[in-house]
């Protein structure tokens, strides 16, 4: 089958398991998606499909090239399209639907999204700097401090942490446990938080393996 699909973040809540444990979950509206284009080994060198997230409002903003692209597959225009690899033996064709039930027998998933934009931020919020003393007479509170010597090297090294734009990054939350699936409402509930604001689009895929812990250098 296919390894993933497109969804939208609905929000966070908590549900109670059979043993009474309260579990924080993120609710994701997974699809429905339609296959817009099929990639093949003979033509493209790999097996994949281009999925489009079904959206009733997409037809109003579709350009003429996008209308023609969707008419080839016999599906209505979509605003959000992403490509997903196919597993061996998959028989998906343009026009087929992909629903949340592809995760029915999956224990863990990876969620890919864009983090919330924070705008221009200082080093304390952006990088977690401790800041200076808060005592009376101190004139060093939230500044980054020295960023290099004036004599040598007389420049700022690449990679020096400083203030700047924060957020709006592509983030992958790996190995999130699938807690519950509601096939009637196309809802997928995963344990913990996922990147992005409420209503933002996310990509869901079957987990590719166990995340390795960070190693100390």
Backbone as ProteinMPNN parsed JSONL, in Angstrom:
{"seq_chain_A": "XXXXXXXXXXXXXXXXXXXXXXXXXXXXXXXXXXXXXXXXXXXXXXXXXXXXXXXXXXXXXXXXXXXXXXXXXXXXXXXXXXXXXXXXXXXXXXXXXXXXXXXXXXXXXXXXXXXXXXXXXXXXXXXXXXXXXXXXXXXXXXXXXXXXXXXXXXXXXXXXXXXXXXXXXXXXXXXXXXXXXXXXXXXXXXXXXXXXXXXXXXXXXXXXXXXXXXXXX", "coords_chain_A": {"N_chain_A": [[0.838, -1.2, 0.0], [0.225, 2.376, 0.197], [2.556, 4.648, 1.736], [1.825, 6.849, 3.258], [-0.182, 9.866, 3.861], [-2.052, 12.988, 3.419], [-3.046, 15.426, 5.84], [-4.897, 17.464, 8.239], [-4.24, 19.455, 11.082], [-6.297, 19.299, 13.845], [-6.431, 19.85, 16.595], [-5.576, 19.647, 20.157], [-6.355, 17.302, 22.75], [-7.542, 15.212, 25.44], [-7.821, 11.724, 26.029], [-9.324, 8.868, 27.556], [-7.901, 5.788, 28.339], [-8.5, 2.205, 28.293], [-7.718, 1.301, 30.786], [-8.18, 3.462, 32.349], [-6.318, 5.49, 32.245], [-5.4, 8.815, 31.579], [-4.645, 10.202, 28.509], [-2.716, 12.453, 26.646], [-3.531, 13.66, 23.446], [-3.143, 14.429, 19.959], [-5.444, 15.488, 17.617], [-5.969, 14.634, 14.313], [-7.218, 15.396, 11.174], [-7.304, 13.159, 8.84], [-7.099, 13.161, 5.596], [-10.108, 12.997, 3.508], [-8.095, 11.776, 0.78], [-7.191, 11.969, -2.704], [-5.902, 10.189, -5.529], [-3.912, 11.858, -7.716], [-1.897, 11.68, -9.603], [0.186, 9.132, -11.023], [3.307, 7.711, -10.443], [5.802, 5.8, -12.101], [8.142, 3.062, -12.391], [9.07, 2.566, -14.963], [8.68, 5.0, -16.347], [9.409, 7.125, -14.591], [11.331, 6.149, -12.881], [10.87, 5.344, -10.289], [8.442, 4.171, -7.869], [5.536, 5.815, -7.019], [2.891, 7.986, -5.846], [0.993, 10.942, -6.517], [-0.742, 12.67, -4.203], [-3.785, 14.407, -3.532], [-5.324, 16.641, -1.28], [-8.664, 16.499, -0.475], [-10.765, 19.212, -1.032], [-13.426, 21.311, -0.882], [-13.403, 23.988, -1.559], [-11.39, 24.356, -3.354], [-11.859, 24.393, -6.106], [-12.625, 26.959, -6.825], [-10.32, 28.478, -6.855], [-8.585, 27.286, -8.576], [-6.172, 27.165, -11.141], [-5.989, 27.278, -14.771], [-4.025, 25.409, -15.827], [-3.849, 23.67, -13.563], [-6.449, 22.705, -13.438], [-6.554, 21.199, -15.788], [-4.596, 19.317, -15.174], [-5.819, 17.854, -13.112], [-8.095, 16.95, -14.405], [-7.163, 14.938, -16.037], [-6.902, 12.824, -14.285], [-9.473, 12.543, -13.552], [-10.565, 13.749, -11.275], [-11.763, 16.205, -8.882], [-10.388, 19.586, -8.633], [-7.603, 20.155, -6.406], [-6.085, 21.881, -3.661], [-3.847, 21.335, -2.133], [-1.135, 19.29, -2.634], [0.849, 16.394, -2.414], [3.627, 14.128, -2.708], [3.918, 10.628, -2.328], [5.679, 7.658, -1.556], [5.211, 4.331, -2.838], [4.458, 1.109, -1.561], [5.701, -2.232, -2.225], [3.882, -3.95, -4.693], [1.615, -2.36, -4.676], [-1.48, -1.108, -5.957], [-2.597, 1.327, -6.655], [-4.31, 3.796, -8.545], [-4.793, 6.705, -10.678], [-7.449, 8.711, -9.494], [-8.32, 7.028, -7.487], [-9.267, 6.701, -4.007], [-7.746, 7.596, -0.894], [-7.854, 6.74, 2.394], [-8.149, 7.153, 6.007], [-7.948, 4.622, 7.003], [-5.657, 3.312, 6.205], [-3.841, 3.381, 8.211], [-4.723, 1.605, 10.059], [-3.632, -0.806, 11.014], [-1.238, 0.06, 11.96], [1.261, 0.858, 14.283], [2.862, 3.074, 14.999], [3.479, 6.431, 13.825], [4.974, 8.942, 11.68], [4.895, 12.446, 11.777], [4.845, 15.212, 9.739], [5.308, 18.629, 9.595], [4.911, 22.269, 9.519], [6.436, 24.411, 11.746], [5.144, 26.799, 14.163], [5.357, 30.242, 13.319], [7.45, 32.597, 14.872], [8.473, 35.054, 14.418], [10.907, 37.755, 14.618], [13.27, 37.102, 17.06], [15.052, 37.32, 20.187], [18.218, 36.13, 21.62], [17.709, 34.791, 24.0], [15.135, 33.699, 23.939], [15.207, 32.405, 21.467], [17.45, 30.682, 21.484], [17.763, 29.908, 24.084], [19.487, 31.214, 25.876], [20.971, 32.206, 29.014], [21.072, 34.839, 29.941], [21.899, 37.975, 31.614], [22.78, 39.228, 34.929], [20.16, 40.102, 37.205], [20.331, 42.001, 39.081], [20.528, 45.173, 40.923], [21.932, 47.854, 39.18], [23.122, 46.374, 37.215], [23.898, 46.231, 33.762], [23.549, 44.424, 31.839], [21.395, 42.368, 30.525], [19.57, 40.914, 28.612], [21.173, 40.607, 26.437], [23.367, 39.1, 23.923], [26.087, 39.009, 24.536], [29.698, 38.694, 24.169], [30.703, 38.062, 20.829], [32.989, 37.434, 19.517], [36.535, 37.963, 19.242], [38.221, 41.134, 18.851], [40.854, 41.455, 17.997], [41.854, 38.93, 17.079], [39.784, 36.437, 15.765], [39.015, 38.68, 14.346], [36.533, 38.696, 13.177], [33.219, 37.318, 12.858], [32.511, 34.017, 13.548], [31.13, 31.51, 11.384], [27.91, 30.149, 11.98], [27.582, 31.12, 14.519], [25.49, 31.615, 17.256], [22.744, 33.772, 17.367], [20.439, 36.598, 17.559], [17.391, 36.485, 15.578], [15.24, 35.307, 12.891], [12.644, 33.168, 13.975], [11.114, 30.003, 14.086], [8.61, 28.658, 11.745], [9.709, 26.442, 10.465], [10.44, 23.319, 8.859], [9.38, 20.505, 10.468], [9.784, 17.248, 11.77], [8.01, 15.017, 13.587], [8.733, 12.12, 15.117], [7.851, 8.635, 15.388], [5.316, 8.621, 16.754], [2.782, 7.408, 18.787], [-0.045, 5.672, 17.623], [-3.137, 6.196, 18.873], [-5.942, 6.119, 18.58], [-8.401, 5.557, 16.004], [-10.829, 7.039, 13.978], [-12.803, 6.051, 11.635], [-15.183, 6.862, 10.466], [-15.253, 9.663, 10.677], [-12.851, 10.333, 9.6], [-10.613, 10.673, 11.302], [-7.523, 10.755, 13.017], [-5.834, 9.922, 15.92], [-3.049, 10.737, 17.725], [-0.497, 10.123, 20.143], [0.734, 12.766, 22.144], [2.258, 15.899, 21.011], [2.151, 17.608, 17.833], [3.896, 19.287, 15.152], [3.047, 22.671, 14.128], [0.287, 24.991, 13.617], [-3.177, 25.094, 14.7], [-5.331, 23.806, 12.281], [-3.442, 23.799, 10.285], [-1.717, 22.188, 7.555], [-0.501, 18.842, 7.5], [1.802, 16.145, 6.931], [1.386, 12.699, 6.962], [2.956, 9.657, 7.718], [3.851, 6.199, 7.695], [5.784, 5.023, 10.395], [9.298, 4.988, 10.061], [11.182, 3.73, 11.548], [12.932, 3.25, 14.685], [13.597, 6.1, 16.599], [16.811, 7.471, 17.045], [18.598, 8.125, 20.049], [19.887, 11.318, 21.058], [23.35, 11.885, 20.814], [25.982, 12.665, 23.02], [28.54, 14.985, 22.483]], "CA_chain_A": [[0.0, 0.0, 0.0], [0.911, 3.654, 0.244], [3.216, 4.832, 3.038], [1.306, 7.974, 4.02], [-1.232, 10.692, 3.28], [-2.09, 14.378, 3.874], [-4.094, 15.712, 6.811], [-4.897, 18.786, 8.861], [-4.242, 19.417, 12.54], [-7.546, 19.788, 14.423], [-6.141, 20.391, 17.911], [-5.195, 18.69, 21.176], [-7.314, 16.98, 23.8], [-7.107, 14.016, 26.141], [-8.782, 10.635, 26.037], [-9.077, 7.892, 28.6], [-7.699, 4.431, 27.864], [-9.327, 1.196, 28.95], [-7.324, 1.177, 32.19], [-8.488, 4.71, 33.028], [-5.223, 6.45, 32.132], [-5.631, 9.971, 30.709], [-3.553, 10.31, 27.551], [-2.81, 13.629, 25.766], [-3.475, 13.283, 22.036], [-3.415, 15.415, 18.918], [-6.44, 14.995, 16.663], [-5.617, 15.0, 12.94], [-8.17, 14.993, 10.144], [-6.479, 12.505, 7.829], [-7.806, 13.022, 4.334], [-9.79, 12.031, 2.46], [-7.206, 12.183, -0.298], [-7.395, 11.298, -3.993], [-4.691, 10.025, -6.329], [-3.943, 12.779, -8.85], [-0.937, 11.239, -10.617], [0.919, 7.919, -10.666], [4.69, 7.604, -10.908], [6.153, 4.408, -12.362], [9.569, 2.798, -12.59], [9.375, 2.656, -16.389], [8.692, 6.385, -16.813], [10.027, 8.06, -13.659], [12.432, 5.518, -12.165], [10.472, 4.951, -8.937], [7.01, 3.988, -7.695], [4.944, 6.771, -6.092], [1.663, 8.646, -6.297], [0.76, 12.308, -6.064], [-2.035, 12.751, -3.535], [-4.382, 15.719, -3.32], [-6.262, 16.689, -0.162], [-9.981, 16.918, -0.953], [-11.17, 20.512, -0.493], [-14.533, 21.808, -1.709], [-13.137, 25.369, -1.98], [-10.25, 24.407, -4.267], [-12.274, 24.627, -7.485], [-12.753, 28.392, -7.082], [-9.009, 29.111, -7.023], [-7.746, 26.464, -9.443], [-5.77, 27.754, -12.408], [-6.295, 26.42, -15.92], [-3.142, 24.232, -15.855], [-4.188, 22.733, -12.497], [-7.686, 22.034, -13.821], [-6.211, 20.161, -16.762], [-3.836, 18.267, -14.477], [-6.756, 17.026, -12.354], [-9.042, 16.317, -15.322], [-6.56, 13.699, -16.532], [-7.173, 11.774, -13.305], [-10.908, 12.472, -13.322], [-10.854, 14.157, -9.901], [-11.9, 17.663, -8.766], [-9.129, 20.255, -8.271], [-7.172, 20.199, -5.015], [-5.138, 22.97, -3.382], [-2.635, 20.815, -1.498], [-0.715, 18.019, -3.232], [2.145, 15.874, -1.977], [3.988, 12.834, -3.299], [4.229, 9.572, -1.365], [6.165, 6.423, -2.146], [4.343, 3.173, -2.766], [5.063, -0.155, -1.16], [5.719, -3.234, -3.286], [2.594, -4.577, -4.973], [0.499, -1.416, -4.581], [-2.221, -1.014, -7.218], [-3.322, 2.59, -6.706], [-4.369, 4.43, -9.851], [-5.417, 8.028, -10.61], [-8.869, 8.686, -9.202], [-8.596, 6.238, -6.288], [-9.289, 7.43, -2.739], [-6.891, 7.122, 0.202], [-8.53, 7.103, 3.63], [-7.384, 6.99, 7.238], [-7.833, 3.208, 7.363], [-4.34, 2.76, 5.883], [-3.097, 3.316, 9.468], [-5.482, 0.777, 10.998], [-2.759, -1.817, 11.615], [0.058, 0.714, 12.184], [1.431, 1.216, 15.691], [3.467, 4.398, 15.14], [3.546, 7.226, 12.601], [5.748, 10.177, 11.664], [4.078, 13.592, 11.364], [5.693, 16.273, 9.202], [4.572, 19.883, 9.492], [5.663, 23.522, 9.627], [6.27, 24.951, 13.093], [4.567, 28.134, 14.247], [6.294, 31.335, 13.139], [7.567, 33.474, 16.034], [9.026, 36.34, 14.024], [12.278, 38.051, 15.048], [13.405, 36.873, 18.497], [16.393, 37.446, 20.74], [18.933, 34.879, 21.88], [17.184, 34.085, 25.16], [14.0, 32.878, 23.519], [15.539, 31.613, 20.28], [18.464, 29.669, 21.763], [17.775, 29.526, 25.487], [20.57, 31.824, 26.638], [20.587, 32.497, 30.388], [20.973, 36.265, 30.206], [22.777, 38.512, 32.645], [22.263, 39.383, 36.288], [18.985, 40.969, 37.345], [20.566, 42.837, 40.255], [20.563, 46.614, 40.727], [23.186, 48.348, 38.626], [23.535, 45.573, 36.059], [23.521, 46.768, 32.457], [23.607, 43.296, 30.908], [20.228, 41.564, 30.874], [19.128, 39.964, 27.584], [22.087, 40.699, 25.299], [24.108, 37.844, 23.701], [27.459, 39.047, 25.027], [30.754, 38.737, 23.166], [30.554, 37.118, 19.718], [34.277, 37.238, 18.873], [37.591, 38.899, 19.61], [38.498, 42.135, 17.829], [42.212, 41.296, 17.477], [41.826, 37.697, 16.271], [39.976, 36.421, 14.305], [38.527, 39.931, 13.753], [35.298, 38.431, 12.439], [32.29, 36.43, 13.542], [32.528, 32.686, 12.941], [29.877, 30.985, 10.863], [27.195, 29.313, 12.935], [27.431, 31.773, 15.813], [24.079, 31.783, 17.597], [22.385, 35.154, 17.604], [19.018, 36.875, 17.331], [16.97, 36.333, 14.196], [13.917, 34.736, 12.64], [12.415, 31.933, 14.719], [9.917, 29.275, 13.685], [8.321, 28.432, 10.319], [10.64, 25.429, 9.992], [9.891, 21.986, 8.609], [9.662, 19.673, 11.622], [9.27, 15.881, 11.708], [7.819, 14.357, 14.88], [8.865, 10.705, 14.765], [7.427, 7.534, 16.267], [4.172, 8.965, 17.587], [1.915, 6.236, 18.939], [-1.436, 5.792, 17.183], [-3.987, 5.854, 20.008], [-7.302, 5.785, 18.156], [-8.777, 5.92, 14.64], [-12.268, 7.161, 13.732], [-12.93, 5.962, 10.183], [-16.381, 7.574, 10.019], [-14.959, 11.087, 10.61], [-11.494, 10.482, 9.048], [-9.779, 11.24, 12.36], [-6.412, 9.968, 13.555], [-5.378, 10.49, 17.185], [-1.704, 10.279, 18.065], [-0.068, 10.564, 21.472], [1.678, 13.877, 22.17], [2.058, 17.078, 20.171], [2.697, 17.612, 16.48], [4.239, 20.664, 14.762], [2.093, 23.454, 13.364], [-0.866, 25.615, 14.26], [-4.457, 24.437, 14.456], [-5.792, 24.024, 10.923], [-2.349, 23.69, 9.322], [-1.585, 20.902, 6.88], [0.602, 17.977, 7.924], [1.952, 14.901, 6.186], [1.436, 11.523, 7.816], [3.548, 8.484, 7.085], [4.151, 5.104, 8.602], [7.097, 5.234, 10.994], [10.376, 4.294, 9.339], [12.115, 3.079, 12.464], [13.074, 3.795, 16.03], [14.433, 7.298, 16.644], [18.048, 7.302, 17.808], [18.79, 9.186, 21.039], [20.971, 12.254, 20.757], [24.636, 11.511, 21.412], [26.744, 13.788, 23.549], [29.858, 15.108, 21.877]], "C_chain_A": [[0.87, 1.246, 0.0], [1.47, 3.884, 1.644], [2.643, 5.983, 3.851], [0.219, 8.722, 3.283], [-1.148, 12.101, 3.866], [-3.233, 14.547, 4.866], [-4.012, 17.138, 7.301], [-4.997, 18.629, 10.371], [-5.526, 20.053, 13.063], [-7.304, 20.445, 15.773], [-5.761, 19.287, 18.872], [-6.319, 18.501, 22.188], [-6.731, 15.819, 24.597], [-8.213, 12.978, 26.09], [-8.372, 9.655, 27.125], [-8.967, 6.494, 27.992], [-8.561, 3.465, 28.665], [-8.978, 1.042, 30.422], [-7.564, 2.462, 32.984], [-7.405, 5.76, 32.942], [-5.6, 7.569, 31.158], [-4.415, 10.177, 29.817], [-3.727, 11.563, 26.7], [-2.634, 13.214, 24.305], [-3.679, 14.511, 21.157], [-4.369, 14.784, 17.914], [-6.094, 15.538, 15.281], [-6.716, 14.501, 12.004], [-7.382, 14.468, 8.955], [-7.3, 12.278, 6.568], [-9.24, 13.497, 4.416], [-8.914, 12.631, 1.362], [-7.548, 11.406, -1.571], [-6.059, 11.229, -4.725], [-4.823, 10.887, -7.579], [-3.028, 12.297, -9.97], [-0.19, 10.02, -10.107], [2.318, 7.969, -11.265], [5.035, 6.127, -11.074], [7.654, 4.273, -12.589], [9.943, 2.985, -14.052], [9.527, 4.098, -16.865], [9.503, 7.308, -15.923], [11.187, 7.472, -12.868], [12.102, 5.105, -10.743], [8.948, 4.854, -8.895], [6.483, 4.965, -6.639], [3.638, 7.285, -6.674], [1.643, 10.072, -5.767], [-0.655, 12.364, -5.493], [-2.487, 14.201, -3.43], [-5.376, 15.653, -2.189], [-7.585, 17.256, -0.653], [-10.408, 18.2, -0.243], [-12.234, 21.092, -1.417], [-14.267, 23.211, -2.239], [-12.057, 25.472, -3.036], [-10.655, 24.762, -5.687], [-12.342, 26.113, -7.821], [-11.408, 29.035, -7.407], [-8.098, 28.34, -7.975], [-7.437, 27.201, -10.746], [-6.081, 26.785, -13.548], [-5.339, 25.232, -16.03], [-3.487, 23.202, -14.781], [-5.501, 22.003, -12.792], [-7.403, 20.917, -14.812], [-5.462, 19.0, -16.132], [-4.775, 17.321, -13.732], [-7.756, 16.32, -13.265], [-8.491, 15.023, -15.903], [-6.844, 12.533, -15.591], [-8.659, 11.615, -13.029], [-11.305, 12.823, -11.907], [-11.023, 15.667, -9.862], [-10.58, 18.297, -8.357], [-8.869, 20.233, -6.778], [-6.153, 21.316, -4.849], [-3.813, 22.45, -2.863], [-2.329, 19.438, -2.068], [0.674, 17.655, -2.734], [2.367, 14.487, -2.573], [4.399, 11.854, -2.212], [4.672, 8.325, -2.117], [5.156, 5.302, -1.938], [5.122, 1.956, -2.3], [4.939, -1.157, -2.302], [4.333, -3.858, -3.446], [1.405, -3.651, -4.889], [-0.149, -1.232, -5.95], [-3.021, 0.275, -7.31], [-3.219, 3.206, -8.1], [-4.997, 5.803, -9.705], [-6.93, 7.929, -10.443], [-9.227, 7.894, -7.963], [-8.539, 7.115, -5.038], [-8.357, 6.771, -1.733], [-7.494, 7.653, 1.492], [-7.667, 6.763, 4.834], [-7.19, 5.523, 7.6], [-6.507, 2.582, 6.952], [-3.467, 2.659, 7.127], [-3.76, 2.393, 10.491], [-4.608, -0.245, 11.703], [-1.364, -1.271, 11.898], [0.142, 1.153, 13.634], [1.946, 2.637, 15.869], [3.553, 5.09, 13.785], [4.514, 8.383, 12.792], [4.847, 11.286, 11.135], [5.016, 14.727, 10.964], [4.848, 17.529, 9.028], [5.498, 21.074, 9.591], [5.372, 24.146, 10.981], [5.7, 26.364, 13.045], [5.652, 29.199, 14.072], [6.275, 32.271, 14.342], [8.106, 34.854, 15.68], [10.467, 36.509, 14.485], [12.356, 37.94, 16.569], [14.869, 37.005, 18.918], [16.977, 36.096, 21.109], [18.355, 34.111, 23.066], [16.006, 33.194, 24.777], [14.385, 31.934, 22.383], [16.477, 30.455, 20.596], [18.546, 29.271, 23.228], [18.936, 30.082, 26.283], [20.059, 32.214, 28.031], [20.406, 33.968, 30.684], [21.901, 36.686, 31.336], [22.095, 38.617, 33.992], [21.094, 40.354, 36.31], [19.154, 41.959, 38.506], [20.648, 44.314, 39.878], [21.936, 47.04, 40.228], [23.671, 47.552, 37.429], [23.045, 46.21, 34.771], [23.582, 45.686, 31.386], [22.477, 42.333, 31.279], [19.911, 40.494, 29.817], [20.024, 39.993, 26.349], [22.873, 39.395, 25.132], [25.512, 37.847, 24.28], [28.457, 39.069, 23.884], [30.518, 37.684, 22.087], [31.875, 36.923, 18.965], [35.267, 38.306, 19.28], [37.849, 39.896, 18.485], [39.88, 41.973, 17.223], [42.315, 40.066, 16.571], [40.609, 36.878, 16.675], [39.452, 37.664, 13.596], [37.298, 39.712, 12.873], [34.424, 37.515, 13.296], [32.273, 35.083, 12.822], [31.14, 32.3, 12.43], [29.23, 30.075, 11.903], [27.046, 29.931, 14.312], [25.953, 32.032, 16.099], [23.782, 33.234, 17.954], [20.895, 35.37, 17.417], [18.667, 36.716, 15.86], [15.586, 35.72, 14.099], [13.787, 33.378, 13.324], [11.111, 31.302, 14.251], [9.79, 29.149, 12.187], [9.316, 27.453, 9.711], [9.908, 24.118, 9.756], [10.346, 21.063, 9.741], [9.038, 18.292, 11.408], [9.218, 15.301, 13.113], [7.748, 12.858, 14.614], [8.29, 9.794, 15.85], [6.336, 7.938, 17.253], [3.199, 7.785, 17.606], [0.5, 6.551, 18.461], [-2.334, 5.294, 18.304], [-5.375, 5.405, 19.56], [-7.53, 6.266, 16.734], [-10.295, 5.951, 14.547], [-12.466, 7.202, 12.217], [-14.146, 6.722, 9.663], [-16.118, 9.067, 9.832], [-13.569, 11.376, 10.055], [-10.543, 11.124, 10.062], [-8.722, 10.238, 12.81], [-5.924, 10.658, 14.816], [-4.039, 9.871, 17.551], [-1.305, 10.852, 19.414], [0.941, 11.698, 21.348], [1.325, 14.974, 21.174], [2.675, 16.879, 18.8], [2.966, 19.059, 16.073], [3.107, 21.342, 14.005], [0.969, 24.018, 14.195], [-2.118, 24.808, 13.959], [-4.949, 24.805, 13.052], [-4.707, 23.907, 9.869], [-2.26, 22.282, 8.743], [-0.365, 20.15, 7.4], [0.637, 16.759, 7.012], [2.123, 13.757, 7.178], [2.071, 10.38, 7.046], [3.815, 7.425, 8.144], [5.582, 5.249, 9.102], [8.149, 4.385, 10.315], [11.389, 3.617, 10.254], [12.158, 3.788, 13.787], [14.013, 4.99, 15.987], [15.651, 7.058, 17.53], [18.204, 8.442, 18.815], [19.977, 10.067, 20.655], [22.237, 11.851, 21.514], [25.362, 12.756, 21.876], [28.133, 13.797, 22.936], [30.903, 15.473, 22.931]], "O_chain_A": [[2.087, 1.177, -0.174], [0.926, 3.378, 2.625], [2.946, 6.089, 5.039], [-0.248, 8.293, 2.228], [-0.289, 12.383, 4.701], [-4.268, 13.89, 4.747], [-3.178, 17.923, 6.85], [-5.739, 17.785, 10.876], [-5.814, 21.211, 12.761], [-7.898, 21.48, 16.073], [-5.632, 18.129, 18.476], [-7.115, 19.404, 22.446], [-5.557, 15.484, 24.442], [-9.398, 13.314, 26.105], [-7.219, 9.623, 27.554], [-9.833, 6.072, 27.225], [-9.261, 3.862, 29.596], [-9.84, 0.691, 31.228], [-7.196, 2.547, 34.155], [-7.558, 6.836, 33.519], [-6.064, 7.304, 30.049], [-3.292, 10.311, 30.304], [-4.778, 11.735, 26.083], [-1.691, 12.497, 23.971], [-4.302, 15.493, 21.561], [-4.13, 13.68, 17.423], [-5.944, 16.746, 15.098], [-7.093, 13.33, 12.042], [-6.854, 15.245, 8.159], [-8.087, 11.336, 6.479], [-9.577, 14.304, 5.282], [-8.986, 13.822, 1.061], [-8.123, 10.319, -1.511], [-5.2, 12.096, -4.563], [-5.72, 10.683, -8.397], [-3.335, 12.48, -11.148], [0.044, 9.884, -8.906], [2.485, 8.239, -12.455], [4.606, 5.295, -10.275], [8.339, 5.238, -12.93], [11.017, 3.505, -14.354], [10.395, 4.394, -17.686], [10.212, 8.182, -16.422], [11.949, 8.213, -12.248], [12.964, 4.567, -10.048], [8.254, 5.38, -9.765], [6.934, 4.944, -5.494], [3.322, 7.05, -7.84], [2.2, 10.367, -4.71], [-1.635, 12.136, -6.202], [-1.671, 15.107, -3.26], [-6.186, 14.728, -2.123], [-7.629, 18.364, -1.186], [-10.415, 18.269, 0.986], [-11.975, 21.335, -2.596], [-14.836, 23.599, -3.26], [-11.819, 26.555, -3.569], [-9.871, 25.377, -6.41], [-12.14, 26.494, -8.974], [-11.35, 30.019, -8.145], [-6.941, 28.72, -8.154], [-8.324, 27.785, -11.369], [-6.396, 25.618, -13.316], [-5.8, 24.125, -16.307], [-3.43, 22.0, -15.037], [-5.656, 20.832, -12.445], [-7.946, 19.819, -14.693], [-5.663, 17.844, -16.503], [-4.55, 16.111, -13.723], [-8.219, 15.223, -12.948], [-9.253, 14.112, -16.226], [-7.007, 11.396, -16.032], [-9.071, 10.671, -12.354], [-12.27, 12.271, -11.379], [-10.482, 16.36, -10.724], [-9.727, 17.616, -7.788], [-9.802, 20.286, -5.977], [-5.439, 21.657, -5.792], [-2.767, 23.048, -3.117], [-3.157, 18.529, -1.996], [1.56, 18.505, -2.646], [1.419, 13.773, -2.897], [5.136, 12.204, -1.291], [4.125, 7.98, -3.165], [4.36, 5.32, -0.999], [6.302, 1.801, -2.612], [4.163, -0.952, -3.234], [3.694, -4.244, -2.467], [0.27, -4.112, -5.019], [0.535, -1.202, -6.973], [-4.044, 0.304, -7.994], [-2.173, 3.142, -8.746], [-5.673, 6.059, -8.708], [-7.602, 7.174, -11.145], [-10.323, 8.058, -7.427], [-7.854, 8.137, -5.014], [-8.198, 5.55, -1.719], [-7.631, 8.863, 1.67], [-6.599, 6.166, 4.704], [-6.339, 5.211, 8.433], [-6.241, 1.434, 7.308], [-2.466, 1.942, 7.122], [-3.391, 2.405, 11.666], [-4.824, -0.526, 12.883], [-0.415, -2.039, 12.06], [-0.796, 1.752, 14.16], [1.521, 3.337, 16.787], [3.681, 4.446, 12.744], [4.836, 8.758, 13.919], [4.12, 11.09, 10.161], [5.869, 15.148, 11.745], [3.797, 17.494, 8.389], [6.712, 20.924, 9.73], [4.216, 24.384, 11.33], [5.767, 27.039, 12.017], [6.746, 29.066, 14.621], [5.206, 32.694, 14.783], [8.189, 35.728, 16.543], [11.169, 35.525, 14.717], [11.603, 38.602, 17.285], [15.787, 36.826, 18.118], [16.338, 35.057, 20.942], [18.499, 32.89, 23.13], [15.902, 32.061, 25.245], [13.934, 30.789, 22.346], [16.324, 29.365, 20.045], [19.323, 28.383, 23.581], [19.338, 29.48, 27.278], [18.879, 32.513, 28.21], [19.655, 34.321, 31.594], [22.593, 35.862, 31.934], [20.97, 38.15, 34.172], [21.046, 41.307, 35.531], [18.214, 42.669, 38.861], [20.81, 44.673, 38.712], [22.964, 46.643, 40.775], [24.549, 48.013, 36.698], [21.907, 46.675, 34.695], [23.657, 45.976, 30.192], [22.596, 41.573, 32.239], [19.98, 39.299, 30.107], [19.652, 39.445, 25.311], [23.033, 38.653, 26.101], [26.081, 36.777, 24.497], [28.109, 39.423, 22.758], [30.171, 36.544, 22.395], [31.889, 36.316, 17.895], [34.882, 39.424, 19.623], [37.717, 39.559, 17.309], [40.08, 42.312, 16.057], [42.799, 40.152, 15.443], [40.424, 36.645, 17.87], [39.441, 37.706, 12.366], [37.061, 40.468, 11.931], [34.858, 37.01, 14.331], [32.043, 35.027, 11.614], [30.119, 32.715, 12.979], [29.91, 29.332, 12.611], [26.438, 29.323, 15.193], [25.249, 32.608, 15.269], [24.494, 33.844, 18.752], [20.162, 34.419, 17.144], [19.539, 36.802, 14.995], [14.857, 35.626, 15.087], [14.694, 32.548, 13.265], [10.117, 31.999, 14.045], [10.712, 29.477, 11.439], [9.722, 27.62, 8.561], [8.882, 23.845, 10.379], [11.543, 20.865, 9.949], [7.911, 18.179, 10.927], [10.252, 15.114, 13.754], [6.818, 12.381, 13.964], [8.25, 10.13, 17.034], [6.42, 7.634, 18.443], [2.845, 7.24, 16.56], [-0.083, 7.566, 18.844], [-2.303, 4.114, 18.651], [-5.923, 4.437, 20.087], [-6.936, 7.253, 16.299], [-10.972, 5.018, 14.977], [-12.316, 8.252, 11.592], [-14.135, 7.182, 8.521], [-16.689, 9.684, 8.932], [-13.142, 12.53, 10.035], [-9.763, 12.011, 9.715], [-8.989, 9.046, 12.962], [-5.63, 11.853, 14.793], [-3.908, 8.653, 17.671], [-1.733, 11.946, 19.781], [1.884, 11.62, 20.56], [0.248, 14.977, 20.578], [3.601, 16.086, 18.626], [2.326, 19.97, 16.598], [2.31, 20.687, 13.333], [0.724, 23.588, 15.322], [-2.122, 23.949, 13.077], [-4.975, 25.98, 12.686], [-5.008, 23.915, 8.675], [-2.678, 21.311, 9.372], [0.669, 20.747, 7.7], [-0.367, 16.393, 6.4], [2.914, 13.848, 8.117], [1.768, 10.159, 5.874], [3.981, 7.726, 9.326], [6.487, 5.561, 8.328], [7.925, 3.209, 10.028], [12.345, 3.001, 9.781], [11.497, 4.807, 13.985], [15.097, 4.913, 15.409], [15.536, 6.51, 18.627], [17.969, 9.601, 18.475], [20.931, 9.62, 20.018], [22.191, 11.52, 22.698], [25.354, 13.781, 21.195], [28.812, 12.773, 22.874], [32.082, 15.621, 22.607]]}, "name": "protein", "num_of_chains": 1, "seq": "XXXXXXXXXXXXXXXXXXXXXXXXXXXXXXXXXXXXXXXXXXXXXXXXXXXXXXXXXXXXXXXXXXXXXXXXXXXXXXXXXXXXXXXXXXXXXXXXXXXXXXXXXXXXXXXXXXXXXXXXXXXXXXXXXXXXXXXXXXXXXXXXXXXXXXXXXXXXXXXXXXXXXXXXXXXXXXXXXXXXXXXXXXXXXXXXXXXXXXXXXXXXXXXXXXXXXXXXX"}
